[in-house]
Amino acid sequence: MNLLTVIMLLLSFSSFAQENFPLGSRPAALANAYVMESDLWSVFHNQAGLGSYNHFAIGFHNENKFLLKESSLHALALTLPVKPGTIGFSYSYFGFEKYNESKIGLGFGKTFGEKFSAGVQLNFHRIFQPTEYGNRNSLSIEGGIQYKPVNSVTLGLHIFNPTGTKISAYERDTIPTILRAGLSYKPYEKLWLGLETEKTLDSELKVKAGVEYRLLESLFLRTGIVTNPIRSSFGLGYQISKISADIAFTRDETLGFLPHFTFRFQFR
């Protein structure tokens, strides 16, 4: 596949829009039903989760979206607890040197009592593309809330780009506005169940469901499914002390199973 073909393929996939990629292999294995979770990957899903994640941690994510090395997606996540809450930093990069999309985010989450948390994030978006198209830059905001009515249940709500910011003045150069709402339930310590809905302004409602089971002390089994279009996913997680590694596979009807890999180190 020559360079021009690769560039045109990526441009057609992106449609000149800055995607808000949901990242992290644990979320991917759970069909990204994750708006109600609280961990390092909350920087990409719901910054309210940062409020109850008081750990200094760093994580790296890699996936190959279209089975081309030129369309690899890489990401970095970092959390830093401070006295009023937790600061989150995120960076994602999709593409290669001739065409790429990147997003840098700086967020903050805080708890309000034992049951409620909220978070917000400012993002810088950049599309680098062939000279005749011109590069594009923009800012967006996102934020969310989480609520625990009881210890075993968590509700989450998140909105991305509520202001409808565009990546340029052209109508098709959009940054999507995305609303997500979900619920998780832990009937007992080893089992986690999640259900989420997602809606953008120009697409049908998606419903996502995920299940995680702790098979051994350090080993987790995960699976999920999402509608519109229907896609399935599964994965494994391994955690020992402060280090964890996760792998996931999401099934695309055209491309088959696509791999995701994540590594996280928690300093404290």
C-alpha positions in Angstrom: 0.0 0.0 0.0 1.6 3.3 -1.1 1.8 6.5 0.9 -0.9 8.3 -1.0 -3.4 5.5 -0.5 -2.7 5.4 3.2 -3.2 9.2 3.5 -6.5 9.1 1.6 -7.6 6.1 3.7 -7.0 8.0 6.9 -8.7 11.1 5.6 -11.7 9.1 4.6 -11.9 7.5 8.1 -11.5 10.8 9.9 -13.7 12.8 7.5 -11.7 15.8 8.8 -13.2 15.3 12.2 -11.3 15.2 15.5 -12.4 11.9 17.1 -12.7 11.6 20.9 -11.1 8.1 21.1 -12.2 6.1 24.2 -8.9 4.6 25.5 -7.6 2.0 27.9 -7.7 -1.8 27.3 -9.9 -2.5 30.3 -12.6 -0.1 29.0 -12.2 -1.5 25.5 -12.8 -5.1 26.7 -16.0 -3.8 28.5 -17.3 -2.2 25.3 -16.3 1.2 26.7 -19.2 1.0 29.2 -17.0 3.1 31.5 -18.5 6.5 32.3 -19.2 5.3 35.9 -15.7 4.0 36.7 -12.9 5.6 38.7 -9.3 4.9 37.8 -6.4 6.2 35.7 -8.4 5.9 32.4 -11.1 8.3 33.7 -9.0 11.0 32.0 -10.4 9.6 28.7 -14.0 8.7 29.9 -15.2 10.8 32.8 -13.1 13.1 34.8 -15.5 12.8 37.8 -13.8 9.4 38.4 -10.5 11.3 39.1 -12.1 12.6 42.3 -12.0 9.2 44.1 -8.8 8.0 42.4 -6.2 9.5 44.8 -3.1 7.8 43.2 0.0 9.0 41.5 -0.1 6.8 38.4 1.0 6.6 34.8 -0.3 4.4 31.9 0.5 3.8 28.3 -2.0 2.5 25.7 -1.5 1.2 22.2 -4.0 -0.1 19.6 -4.0 -0.7 15.8 -7.4 0.6 14.6 -7.3 -0.5 11.0 -4.6 -3.2 10.9 -2.2 -0.7 9.4 0.9 0.6 11.3 0.1 4.1 9.9 -3.2 4.0 11.8 -1.9 3.1 15.2 -3.3 4.9 18.2 -1.1 5.7 21.1 -2.0 7.3 24.4 -0.5 8.4 27.7 -2.4 9.0 31.0 -1.1 10.5 34.2 -2.8 11.3 37.5 -1.5 13.3 40.4 -3.4 13.6 43.7 -3.4 17.1 45.2 -5.0 18.4 48.4 -8.4 19.3 46.9 -8.7 16.4 44.4 -6.8 14.7 41.6 -5.2 16.3 38.5 -5.3 14.2 35.3 -3.2 14.6 32.1 -3.9 12.8 28.9 -2.4 12.6 25.4 -3.5 10.7 22.4 -1.9 10.4 18.9 -3.5 8.7 15.9 -1.8 8.4 12.5 1.7 8.8 11.3 4.1 11.6 10.2 2.2 12.6 7.1 -1.2 12.7 8.7 -2.1 12.6 12.4 -4.6 13.6 15.0 -3.6 14.5 18.5 -5.4 15.6 21.7 -3.9 16.9 24.9 -6.1 17.2 28.0 -5.7 18.6 31.4 -8.4 17.7 33.9 -9.4 17.8 37.5 -11.8 15.7 39.6 -13.0 16.2 43.2 -15.3 14.4 45.6 -18.1 16.1 47.5 -18.8 13.9 50.4 -18.8 10.2 50.2 -21.4 9.7 47.4 -20.8 12.5 44.8 -17.9 13.5 42.6 -17.4 15.9 39.6 -14.7 16.7 37.1 -13.9 18.9 34.2 -11.2 18.9 31.5 -9.8 21.3 28.9 -8.5 19.8 25.6 -6.3 21.0 22.8 -6.9 19.3 19.5 -4.6 19.3 16.5 -4.9 17.7 13.0 -1.7 17.6 11.0 -2.3 16.8 7.3 -1.0 17.3 3.8 -0.1 20.9 2.9 -3.0 21.4 0.5 -5.5 20.7 3.3 -3.8 22.8 6.0 -3.4 22.0 9.7 -6.2 22.6 12.2 -6.2 23.4 15.9 -8.9 24.0 18.4 -9.9 23.8 22.1 -12.8 21.9 23.7 -14.1 21.2 27.2 -15.7 18.1 28.8 -16.9 17.1 32.2 -19.0 14.8 34.2 -20.5 13.7 37.5 -20.7 10.4 39.4 -23.1 9.4 42.2 -23.1 6.4 44.5 -26.6 5.9 45.9 -25.4 2.7 47.6 -21.9 1.1 47.9 -22.6 -1.5 45.1 -24.0 0.9 42.6 -22.4 3.9 40.7 -24.1 6.2 38.3 -22.1 8.3 35.8 -22.9 11.1 33.4 -20.5 12.8 31.0 -20.6 15.3 28.2 -17.9 16.0 25.7 -17.7 19.3 23.8 -21.0 20.7 24.9 -20.2 24.0 23.2 -20.1 22.4 19.7 -16.6 23.6 19.0 -15.3 22.9 15.5 -11.8 22.1 14.4 -12.1 24.8 11.7 -14.6 27.1 10.1 -15.6 24.4 7.6 -18.9 22.6 8.3 -17.5 19.1 8.0 -14.5 19.9 10.3 -16.3 18.9 13.5 -15.4 17.9 17.0 -18.4 15.7 18.1 -20.7 16.5 21.0 -21.1 13.3 22.9 -23.4 12.6 25.9 -22.8 9.4 27.9 -24.8 8.0 30.9 -24.2 4.7 32.6 -24.6 2.5 35.7 -22.4 -0.1 37.3 -23.3 -2.8 39.8 -21.1 -5.1 41.9 -23.4 -7.8 43.4 -20.3 -9.2 45.1 -16.6 -8.5 45.2 -15.5 -10.6 42.2 -18.2 -9.5 39.7 -18.7 -6.1 38.0 -21.6 -5.3 35.6 -21.8 -2.2 33.6 -24.5 -0.6 31.3 -24.1 2.6 29.4 -25.8 4.6 26.6 -24.0 7.0 24.3 -25.5 9.6 21.9 -23.9 12.1 19.5 -25.9 14.8 17.7 -25.7 13.1 14.3 -25.8 9.4 15.2 -28.2 6.8 16.7 -28.1 5.9 20.3 -25.6 3.3 21.3 -26.1 0.9 24.2 -23.0 -0.8 25.7 -22.8 -3.6 28.3 -19.7 -5.0 30.0 -18.9 -7.8 32.5 -15.8 -8.3 34.5 -15.0 -11.3 36.7 -12.0 -11.7 39.0 -11.0 -15.3 38.3 -7.9 -15.2 40.5 -6.4 -12.7 42.9 -4.4 -11.1 40.1 -6.4 -12.2 37.0 -9.5 -10.6 35.5 -11.7 -11.8 32.7 -13.8 -9.2 30.7 -16.2 -9.1 27.8 -18.7 -6.6 26.3 -21.0 -5.7 23.5 -22.2 -2.5 21.9 -25.0 -1.7 19.4 -25.1 0.6 16.3 -23.2 -1.1 14.9 -23.1 -4.3 16.9 -19.5 -5.1 18.1 -18.2 -7.5 20.6 -15.1 -7.4 22.8 -13.2 -9.4 25.3 -9.9 -9.2 27.2 -7.7 -10.1 30.2 -6.2 -8.1 33.0 -3.3 -9.0 35.2 -2.4 -7.0 38.3 0.5 -7.6 40.7 1.3 -5.0 43.4 1.3 -1.6 41.7 1.8 -2.8 38.2 -1.0 -3.9 35.8 -1.2 -5.0 32.2 -4.4 -5.4 30.2 -5.1 -6.7 26.7 -8.3 -6.5 24.8 -9.7 -7.4 21.4 -12.6 -5.7 19.8 -14.4 -7.3 16.8 -15.1 -5.2 13.7 -17.4 -6.8 11.1 -15.0 -5.8 8.3 -11.6 -6.0 9.8 -12.0 -8.8 12.4 -10.5 -8.6 15.8 -8.4 -5.5 16.6 -5.9 -5.6 19.5 -5.5 -3.1 22.4 -2.7 -3.2 25.0 -2.3 -1.1 28.1 0.4 -0.9 30.8 0.0 1.0 34.1 2.3 1.7 37.0 0.9 3.1 40.2 3.5 4.9 42.3 1.3 5.4 45.4 
